[in-house]
Amino acid sequence: MARITAGVATSHVPAIGAAIDLGKTQEPYWAPLFAGYEKSRAWQKDARPDVVILVFNDHATSLMLEVVPTFAIGCAERYRPADEGWGARPVPMVQGHPELAAHIAESLIIDEFDMTILNDMDVDHGMTVPLSLLFGEVGQWPTRVIPVLVNVTQFPPPSGDRCWRLGEAIARAVASFPEDLNVQVWGTGGMSHQLQGKRAGLINKPFDQAFLENLTTDPQALRKLTHYDYLREAGSEGIELIMWLVMRGALGDAVNEVHRFYHVPASNTAVGHVVLERA
């Protein structure tokens, strides 16, 4: 049977991708950030996932604001790196796992999650930056990837609790797939940040650090956070943290924390990262 063995949460700041692509990772501004992922990259070489279910949000790249699904899943064979206005990142094509993706989609719909099925899409920094951070600069990504998209771009987004329950449903779906696969679930986006308005540049370190702590020690408390809580404490873009709860819901109750990292700033945001293994 397929099995979920670990979860990863990480920010997906687009400037991180630019720093990698332009050879700036060892510059004084960027070096501390990339150093924070060295342990995770070493861990991934031993973890060797067959499939990563990567939860992110499309930034009006493939899904325009005329049609905004609450939840969507990619079922394609492969996904092209998107041109986000300055050319596509020079990273490998993302290889999908359409058989497992179709199985998960069917299971989620039976579980009453109305998933939008995406059979063709380009993937933006929400996917390619986390892959670069965890696998480095490679000629081919060492895992297949199933995209799961969550609407955090246009009101109303789903609640954090709903995202948690989506993660639980994904775990049930994976466990019922007959092929022997090592699967990880990644939640991306966040942490506290706001890109516009009077609070542009907001970074709330205490909130971010408490969120990271609670992912391991008191995850049920995170299910209670409301849209207003995220807006007040983490800024208008801090709502991206609900995607981390998809990952955490998929892992079950008991986890072991492998690595945790927090860094300010990267561009105009805070960067958070945690690696969790199922206990």
HELIX and SHEET records of a PDB file:
HELIX    1   1 PRO A   14  ASP A   21  1                                   8    
HELIX    2   2 ALA A   31  ALA A   35  1                                   5    
HELIX    3   3 GLU A   38  ALA A   47  1                                  10    
HELIX    4   4 PRO A   98  ILE A  110  1                                  13    
HELIX    5   5 HIS A  125  PHE A  135  1                                  11    
HELIX    6   6 GLY A  160  ALA A  175  1                                  16    
HELIX    7   7 LYS A  205  THR A  217  1                                  13    
HELIX    8   8 PRO A  219  LEU A  222  1                                   4    
HELIX    9   9 HIS A  227  ALA A  234  1                                   8    
HELIX   10  10 GLY A  238  LEU A  241  5                                   4    
HELIX   11  11 ILE A  242  LEU A  251  1                                  10    
SHEET    1   A 8 THR A 116  LEU A 118  0                                        
SHEET    2   A 8 PHE A  71  GLY A  74  1                                        
SHEET    3   A 8 ARG A 144  VAL A 150 -1                                        
SHEET    4   A 8 VAL A  51  PHE A  56  1                                        
SHEET    5   A 8 ASN A 182  THR A 188  1                                        
SHEET    6   A 8 ARG A   3  THR A  10  1                                        
SHEET    7   A 8 THR A 269  ARG A 278 -1                                        
SHEET    8   A 8 VAL A 255  ALA A 266 -1                                        
SHEET    1   B 3 VAL A  94  GLN A  95  0                                        
SHEET    2   B 3 ARG A  78  PRO A  81 -1                                        
SHEET    3   B 3 ASP A 122  VAL A 123  1                                        
END                                                                             
